Amino acid sequence: MGLRYRLTAMVNVLRTASKPGRSEFWLLLRICLLGIAVLGAVGFLIRYVFAIVGLFT
């Protein structure tokens, strides 16, 4: 598992990789934005609950 093996593995991945199509790109974009929105909402709710309880100044 030396350097040569890692380099050939990287080259093989780059050879088989392809650009996503338009529909796949938009699907990935929507999924990422949804995940960011969910994380933001969870963070907001935690901060809001802490503010109500008085643990957050």
PDB file of N, CA, C and O in Angstrom:
ATOM      1  N   MET A   1       0.836  -1.188   0.000  1.00  0.00           N
ATOM      2  CA  MET A   1       0.000   0.000   0.000  1.00  0.00           C
ATOM      3  C   MET A   1       0.878   1.247   0.000  1.00  0.00           C
ATOM      4  O   MET A   1       0.765   2.111   0.869  1.00  0.00           O
ATOM      5  N   GLY A   2       1.732   1.313  -0.974  1.00  0.00           N
ATOM      6  CA  GLY A   2       2.678   2.413  -1.043  1.00  0.00           C
ATOM      7  C   GLY A   2       2.127   3.590  -1.828  1.00  0.00           C
ATOM      8  O   GLY A   2       0.942   3.670  -2.151  1.00  0.00           O
ATOM      9  N   LEU A   3       3.032   4.481  -2.112  1.00  0.00           N
ATOM     10  CA  LEU A   3       2.685   5.704  -2.826  1.00  0.00           C
ATOM     11  C   LEU A   3       2.209   5.404  -4.248  1.00  0.00           C
ATOM     12  O   LEU A   3       1.266   6.028  -4.735  1.00  0.00           O
ATOM     13  N   ARG A   4       2.857   4.457  -4.906  1.00  0.00           N
ATOM     14  CA  ARG A   4       2.476   4.123  -6.280  1.00  0.00           C
ATOM     15  C   ARG A   4       1.043   3.594  -6.345  1.00  0.00           C
ATOM     16  O   ARG A   4       0.291   3.934  -7.259  1.00  0.00           O
ATOM     17  N   TYR A   5       0.673   2.766  -5.375  1.00  0.00           N
ATOM     18  CA  TYR A   5      -0.685   2.219  -5.334  1.00  0.00           C
ATOM     19  C   TYR A   5      -1.704   3.340  -5.153  1.00  0.00           C
ATOM     20  O   TYR A   5      -2.736   3.361  -5.823  1.00  0.00           O
ATOM     21  N   ARG A   6      -1.412   4.263  -4.254  1.00  0.00           N
ATOM     22  CA  ARG A   6      -2.336   5.378  -4.023  1.00  0.00           C
ATOM     23  C   ARG A   6      -2.482   6.243  -5.274  1.00  0.00           C
ATOM     24  O   ARG A   6      -3.586   6.658  -5.625  1.00  0.00           O
ATOM     25  N   LEU A   7      -1.370   6.510  -5.938  1.00  0.00           N
ATOM     26  CA  LEU A   7      -1.432   7.336  -7.140  1.00  0.00           C
ATOM     27  C   LEU A   7      -2.226   6.652  -8.251  1.00  0.00           C
ATOM     28  O   LEU A   7      -3.022   7.305  -8.926  1.00  0.00           O
ATOM     29  N   THR A   8      -2.023   5.357  -8.450  1.00  0.00           N
ATOM     30  CA  THR A   8      -2.792   4.658  -9.484  1.00  0.00           C
ATOM     31  C   THR A   8      -4.273   4.604  -9.117  1.00  0.00           C
ATOM     32  O   THR A   8      -5.130   4.683  -9.997  1.00  0.00           O
ATOM     33  N   ALA A   9      -4.580   4.471  -7.834  1.00  0.00           N
ATOM     34  CA  ALA A   9      -5.974   4.479  -7.414  1.00  0.00           C
ATOM     35  C   ALA A   9      -6.616   5.836  -7.694  1.00  0.00           C
ATOM     36  O   ALA A   9      -7.760   5.907  -8.141  1.00  0.00           O
ATOM     37  N   MET A  10      -5.877   6.910  -7.429  1.00  0.00           N
ATOM     38  CA  MET A  10      -6.396   8.253  -7.713  1.00  0.00           C
ATOM     39  C   MET A  10      -6.611   8.463  -9.204  1.00  0.00           C
ATOM     40  O   MET A  10      -7.617   9.041  -9.615  1.00  0.00           O
ATOM     41  N   VAL A  11      -5.676   8.000 -10.004  1.00  0.00           N
ATOM     42  CA  VAL A  11      -5.800   8.152 -11.460  1.00  0.00           C
ATOM     43  C   VAL A  11      -7.000   7.362 -11.969  1.00  0.00           C
ATOM     44  O   VAL A  11      -7.725   7.843 -12.840  1.00  0.00           O
ATOM     45  N   ASN A  12      -7.222   6.169 -11.447  1.00  0.00           N
ATOM     46  CA  ASN A  12      -8.369   5.362 -11.867  1.00  0.00           C
ATOM     47  C   ASN A  12      -9.678   6.044 -11.503  1.00  0.00           C
ATOM     48  O   ASN A  12     -10.625   6.023 -12.290  1.00  0.00           O
ATOM     49  N   VAL A  13      -9.743   6.645 -10.328  1.00  0.00           N
ATOM     50  CA  VAL A  13     -10.959   7.360  -9.937  1.00  0.00           C
ATOM     51  C   VAL A  13     -11.202   8.530 -10.872  1.00  0.00           C
ATOM     52  O   VAL A  13     -12.333   8.751 -11.305  1.00  0.00           O
ATOM     53  N   LEU A  14     -10.165   9.278 -11.187  1.00  0.00           N
ATOM     54  CA  LEU A  14     -10.330  10.430 -12.078  1.00  0.00           C
ATOM     55  C   LEU A  14     -10.711  10.009 -13.490  1.00  0.00           C
ATOM     56  O   LEU A  14     -11.425  10.740 -14.176  1.00  0.00           O
ATOM     57  N   ARG A  15     -10.252   8.855 -13.934  1.00  0.00           N
ATOM     58  CA  ARG A  15     -10.619   8.372 -15.274  1.00  0.00           C
ATOM     59  C   ARG A  15     -12.086   7.962 -15.352  1.00  0.00           C
ATOM     60  O   ARG A  15     -12.748   8.198 -16.362  1.00  0.00           O
ATOM     61  N   THR A  16     -12.589   7.352 -14.289  1.00  0.00           N
ATOM     62  CA  THR A  16     -13.973   6.879 -14.327  1.00  0.00           C
ATOM     63  C   THR A  16     -14.975   7.958 -13.942  1.00  0.00           C
ATOM     64  O   THR A  16     -16.166   7.815 -14.218  1.00  0.00           O
ATOM     65  N   ALA A  17     -14.520   9.027 -13.314  1.00  0.00           N
ATOM     66  CA  ALA A  17     -15.435  10.093 -12.903  1.00  0.00           C
ATOM     67  C   ALA A  17     -15.913  10.865 -14.130  1.00  0.00           C
ATOM     68  O   ALA A  17     -15.186  11.027 -15.110  1.00  0.00           O
ATOM     69  N   SER A  18     -17.150  11.331 -14.047  1.00  0.00           N
ATOM     70  CA  SER A  18     -17.693  12.149 -15.122  1.00  0.00           C
ATOM     71  C   SER A  18     -18.499  13.289 -14.522  1.00  0.00           C
ATOM     72  O   SER A  18     -18.933  13.229 -13.372  1.00  0.00           O
ATOM     73  N   LYS A  19     -18.685  14.311 -15.315  1.00  0.00           N
ATOM     74  CA  LYS A  19     -19.456  15.451 -14.838  1.00  0.00           C
ATOM     75  C   LYS A  19     -20.919  15.040 -14.705  1.00  0.00           C
ATOM     76  O   LYS A  19     -21.431  14.288 -15.535  1.00  0.00           O
ATOM     77  N   PRO A  20     -21.593  15.528 -13.667  1.00  0.00           N
ATOM     78  CA  PRO A  20     -23.018  15.196 -13.541  1.00  0.00           C
ATOM     79  C   PRO A  20     -23.834  15.929 -14.598  1.00  0.00           C
ATOM     80  O   PRO A  20     -23.467  17.013 -15.052  1.00  0.00           O
ATOM     81  N   GLY A  21     -24.925  15.323 -14.969  1.00  0.00           N
ATOM     82  CA  GLY A  21     -25.825  15.963 -15.912  1.00  0.00           C
ATOM     83  C   GLY A  21     -26.594  17.079 -15.231  1.00  0.00           C
ATOM     84  O   GLY A  21     -26.473  17.287 -14.024  1.00  0.00           O
ATOM     85  N   ARG A  22     -27.376  17.785 -16.008  1.00  0.00           N
ATOM     86  CA  ARG A  22     -28.124  18.926 -15.472  1.00  0.00           C
ATOM     87  C   ARG A  22     -29.097  18.498 -14.383  1.00  0.00           C
ATOM     88  O   ARG A  22     -29.175  19.150 -13.342  1.00  0.00           O
ATOM     89  N   SER A  23     -29.837  17.419 -14.599  1.00  0.00           N
ATOM     90  CA  SER A  23     -30.827  16.988 -13.614  1.00  0.00           C
ATOM     91  C   SER A  23     -30.155  16.469 -12.349  1.00  0.00           C
ATOM     92  O   SER A  23     -30.637  16.727 -11.246  1.00  0.00           O
ATOM     93  N   GLU A  24     -29.053  15.743 -12.490  1.00  0.00           N
ATOM     94  CA  GLU A  24     -28.339  15.247 -11.315  1.00  0.00           C
ATOM     95  C   GLU A  24     -27.732  16.398 -10.516  1.00  0.00           C
ATOM     96  O   GLU A  24     -27.725  16.365  -9.285  1.00  0.00           O
ATOM     97  N   PHE A  25     -27.221  17.415 -11.213  1.00  0.00           N
ATOM     98  CA  PHE A  25     -26.659  18.573 -10.538  1.00  0.00           C
ATOM     99  C   PHE A  25     -27.723  19.299  -9.723  1.00  0.00           C
ATOM    100  O   PHE A  25     -27.477  19.663  -8.573  1.00  0.00           O
ATOM    101  N   TRP A  26     -28.896  19.514 -10.300  1.00  0.00           N
ATOM    102  CA  TRP A  26     -29.961  20.219  -9.579  1.00  0.00           C
ATOM    103  C   TRP A  26     -30.462  19.395  -8.403  1.00  0.00           C
ATOM    104  O   TRP A  26     -30.806  19.953  -7.362  1.00  0.00           O
ATOM    105  N   LEU A  27     -30.507  18.075  -8.554  1.00  0.00           N
ATOM    106  CA  LEU A  27     -30.911  17.213  -7.445  1.00  0.00           C
ATOM    107  C   LEU A  27     -29.912  17.325  -6.287  1.00  0.00           C
ATOM    108  O   LEU A  27     -30.314  17.468  -5.132  1.00  0.00           O
ATOM    109  N   LEU A  28     -28.624  17.263  -6.593  1.00  0.00           N
ATOM    110  CA  LEU A  28     -27.604  17.398  -5.555  1.00  0.00           C
ATOM    111  C   LEU A  28     -27.646  18.773  -4.913  1.00  0.00           C
ATOM    112  O   LEU A  28     -27.469  18.894  -3.701  1.00  0.00           O
ATOM    113  N   LEU A  29     -27.877  19.799  -5.697  1.00  0.00           N
ATOM    114  CA  LEU A  29     -27.960  21.154  -5.164  1.00  0.00           C
ATOM    115  C   LEU A  29     -29.137  21.294  -4.209  1.00  0.00           C
ATOM    116  O   LEU A  29     -29.005  21.888  -3.139  1.00  0.00           O
ATOM    117  N   ARG A  30     -30.287  20.751  -4.592  1.00  0.00           N
ATOM    118  CA  ARG A  30     -31.462  20.825  -3.714  1.00  0.00           C
ATOM    119  C   ARG A  30     -31.243  20.052  -2.428  1.00  0.00           C
ATOM    120  O   ARG A  30     -31.643  20.508  -1.357  1.00  0.00           O
ATOM    121  N   ILE A  31     -30.613  18.887  -2.517  1.00  0.00           N
ATOM    122  CA  ILE A  31     -30.356  18.089  -1.316  1.00  0.00           C
ATOM    123  C   ILE A  31     -29.405  18.828  -0.378  1.00  0.00           C
ATOM    124  O   ILE A  31     -29.621  18.850   0.834  1.00  0.00           O
ATOM    125  N   CYS A  32     -28.363  19.429  -0.928  1.00  0.00           N
ATOM    126  CA  CYS A  32     -27.406  20.179  -0.094  1.00  0.00           C
ATOM    127  C   CYS A  32     -28.072  21.387   0.550  1.00  0.00           C
ATOM    128  O   CYS A  32     -27.865  21.642   1.737  1.00  0.00           O
ATOM    129  N   LEU A  33     -28.862  22.129  -0.205  1.00  0.00           N
ATOM    130  CA  LEU A  33     -29.540  23.292   0.358  1.00  0.00           C
ATOM    131  C   LEU A  33     -30.555  22.891   1.417  1.00  0.00           C
ATOM    132  O   LEU A  33     -30.717  23.593   2.415  1.00  0.00           O
ATOM    133  N   LEU A  34     -31.232  21.781   1.215  1.00  0.00           N
ATOM    134  CA  LEU A  34     -32.166  21.292   2.215  1.00  0.00           C
ATOM    135  C   LEU A  34     -31.435  20.911   3.499  1.00  0.00           C
ATOM    136  O   LEU A  34     -31.910  21.206   4.596  1.00  0.00           O
ATOM    137  N   GLY A  35     -30.293  20.262   3.366  1.00  0.00           N
ATOM    138  CA  GLY A  35     -29.500  19.906   4.539  1.00  0.00           C
ATOM    139  C   GLY A  35     -29.018  21.125   5.297  1.00  0.00           C
ATOM    140  O   GLY A  35     -29.051  21.141   6.528  1.00  0.00           O
ATOM    141  N   ILE A  36     -28.569  22.151   4.582  1.00  0.00           N
ATOM    142  CA  ILE A  36     -28.125  23.382   5.228  1.00  0.00           C
ATOM    143  C   ILE A  36     -29.286  24.051   5.939  1.00  0.00           C
ATOM    144  O   ILE A  36     -29.123  24.556   7.050  1.00  0.00           O
ATOM    145  N   ALA A  37     -30.460  24.060   5.314  1.00  0.00           N
ATOM    146  CA  ALA A  37     -31.630  24.671   5.935  1.00  0.00           C
ATOM    147  C   ALA A  37     -32.055  23.914   7.192  1.00  0.00           C
ATOM    148  O   ALA A  37     -32.422  24.530   8.193  1.00  0.00           O
ATOM    149  N   VAL A  38     -32.007  22.599   7.145  1.00  0.00           N
ATOM    150  CA  VAL A  38     -32.381  21.794   8.318  1.00  0.00           C
ATOM    151  C   VAL A  38     -31.413  22.048   9.464  1.00  0.00           C
ATOM    152  O   VAL A  38     -31.840  22.223  10.606  1.00  0.00           O
ATOM    153  N   LEU A  39     -30.113  22.069   9.174  1.00  0.00           N
ATOM    154  CA  LEU A  39     -29.128  22.342  10.222  1.00  0.00           C
ATOM    155  C   LEU A  39     -29.310  23.741  10.800  1.00  0.00           C
ATOM    156  O   LEU A  39     -29.189  23.928  12.011  1.00  0.00           O
ATOM    157  N   GLY A  40     -29.593  24.706   9.967  1.00  0.00           N
ATOM    158  CA  GLY A  40     -29.836  26.062  10.449  1.00  0.00           C
ATOM    159  C   GLY A  40     -31.077  26.133  11.321  1.00  0.00           C
ATOM    160  O   GLY A  40     -31.082  26.823  12.341  1.00  0.00           O
ATOM    161  N   ALA A  41     -32.128  25.424  10.929  1.00  0.00           N
ATOM    162  CA  ALA A  41     -33.359  25.427  11.716  1.00  0.00           C
ATOM    163  C   ALA A  41     -33.146  24.759  13.070  1.00  0.00           C
ATOM    164  O   ALA A  41     -33.659  25.233  14.083  1.00  0.00           O
ATOM    165  N   VAL A  42     -32.403  23.675  13.092  1.00  0.00           N
ATOM    166  CA  VAL A  42     -32.116  22.995  14.362  1.00  0.00           C
ATOM    167  C   VAL A  42     -31.296  23.910  15.272  1.00  0.00           C
ATOM    168  O   VAL A  42     -31.581  24.016  16.465  1.00  0.00           O
ATOM    169  N   GLY A  43     -30.294  24.561  14.722  1.00  0.00           N
ATOM    170  CA  GLY A  43     -29.492  25.495  15.504  1.00  0.00           C
ATOM    171  C   GLY A  43     -30.319  26.648  16.027  1.00  0.00           C
ATOM    172  O   GLY A  43     -30.150  27.065  17.173  1.00  0.00           O
ATOM    173  N   PHE A  44     -31.212  27.168  15.200  1.00  0.00           N
ATOM    174  CA  PHE A  44     -32.083  28.256  15.635  1.00  0.00           C
ATOM    175  C   PHE A  44     -33.008  27.803  16.754  1.00  0.00           C
ATOM    176  O   PHE A  44     -33.198  28.526  17.732  1.00  0.00           O
ATOM    177  N   LEU A  45     -33.581  26.618  16.620  1.00  0.00           N
ATOM    178  CA  LEU A  45     -34.488  26.124  17.660  1.00  0.00           C
ATOM    179  C   LEU A  45     -33.758  25.896  18.979  1.00  0.00           C
ATOM    180  O   LEU A  45     -34.293  26.204  20.044  1.00  0.00           O
ATOM    181  N   ILE A  46     -32.552  25.363  18.917  1.00  0.00           N
ATOM    182  CA  ILE A  46     -31.777  25.153  20.143  1.00  0.00           C
ATOM    183  C   ILE A  46     -31.469  26.497  20.811  1.00  0.00           C
ATOM    184  O   ILE A  46     -31.617  26.641  22.025  1.00  0.00           O
ATOM    185  N   ARG A  47     -31.050  27.455  20.028  1.00  0.00           N
ATOM    186  CA  ARG A  47     -30.760  28.785  20.598  1.00  0.00           C
ATOM    187  C   ARG A  47     -32.023  29.431  21.146  1.00  0.00           C
ATOM    188  O   ARG A  47     -31.978  30.082  22.189  1.00  0.00           O
ATOM    189  N   TYR A  48     -33.136  29.265  20.470  1.00  0.00           N
ATOM    190  CA  TYR A  48     -34.410  29.840  20.917  1.00  0.00           C
ATOM    191  C   TYR A  48     -34.849  29.206  22.233  1.00  0.00           C
ATOM    192  O   TYR A  48     -35.280  29.909  23.148  1.00  0.00           O
ATOM    193  N   VAL A  49     -34.743  27.893  22.331  1.00  0.00           N
ATOM    194  CA  VAL A  49     -35.133  27.202  23.573  1.00  0.00           C
ATOM    195  C   VAL A  49     -34.211  27.628  24.711  1.00  0.00           C
ATOM    196  O   VAL A  49     -34.687  27.875  25.819  1.00  0.00           O
ATOM    197  N   PHE A  50     -32.920  27.717  24.469  1.00  0.00           N
ATOM    198  CA  PHE A  50     -31.994  28.155  25.507  1.00  0.00           C
ATOM    199  C   PHE A  50     -32.286  29.595  25.935  1.00  0.00           C
ATOM    200  O   PHE A  50     -32.147  29.925  27.112  1.00  0.00           O
ATOM    201  N   ALA A  51     -32.689  30.451  24.996  1.00  0.00           N
ATOM    202  CA  ALA A  51     -33.018  31.822  25.330  1.00  0.00           C
ATOM    203  C   ALA A  51     -34.276  31.880  26.199  1.00  0.00           C
ATOM    204  O   ALA A  51     -34.356  32.696  27.117  1.00  0.00           O
ATOM    205  N   ILE A  52     -35.232  31.042  25.924  1.00  0.00           N
ATOM    206  CA  ILE A  52     -36.462  31.018  26.718  1.00  0.00           C
ATOM    207  C   ILE A  52     -36.174  30.487  28.121  1.00  0.00           C
ATOM    208  O   ILE A  52     -36.663  31.032  29.111  1.00  0.00           O
ATOM    209  N   VAL A  53     -35.378  29.425  28.198  1.00  0.00           N
ATOM    210  CA  VAL A  53     -35.076  28.815  29.488  1.00  0.00           C
ATOM    211  C   VAL A  53     -34.144  29.719  30.311  1.00  0.00           C
ATOM    212  O   VAL A  53     -34.179  29.678  31.540  1.00  0.00           O
ATOM    213  N   GLY A  54     -33.325  30.519  29.656  1.00  0.00           N
ATOM    214  CA  GLY A  54     -32.429  31.417  30.345  1.00  0.00           C
ATOM    215  C   GLY A  54     -31.004  30.917  30.421  1.00  0.00           C
ATOM    216  O   GLY A  54     -30.202  31.473  31.171  1.00  0.00           O
ATOM    217  N   LEU A  55     -30.661  29.879  29.666  1.00  0.00           N
ATOM    218  CA  LEU A  55     -29.300  29.361  29.698  1.00  0.00           C
ATOM    219  C   LEU A  55     -28.379  30.107  28.744  1.00  0.00           C
ATOM    220  O   LEU A  55     -27.157  30.012  28.861  1.00  0.00           O
ATOM    221  N   PHE A  56     -28.936  30.827  27.829  1.00  0.00           N
ATOM    222  CA  PHE A  56     -28.146  31.544  26.832  1.00  0.00           C
ATOM    223  C   PHE A  56     -28.284  33.032  27.085  1.00  0.00           C
ATOM    224  O   PHE A  56     -29.397  33.552  27.167  1.00  0.00           O
ATOM    225  N   THR A  57     -27.171  33.711  27.206  1.00  0.00           N
ATOM    226  CA  THR A  57     -27.235  35.152  27.487  1.00  0.00           C
ATOM    227  C   THR A  57     -27.055  35.962  26.247  1.00  0.00           C
ATOM    228  O   THR A  57     -27.081  37.192  26.303  1.00  0.00           O
TER     229      THR A  57
END
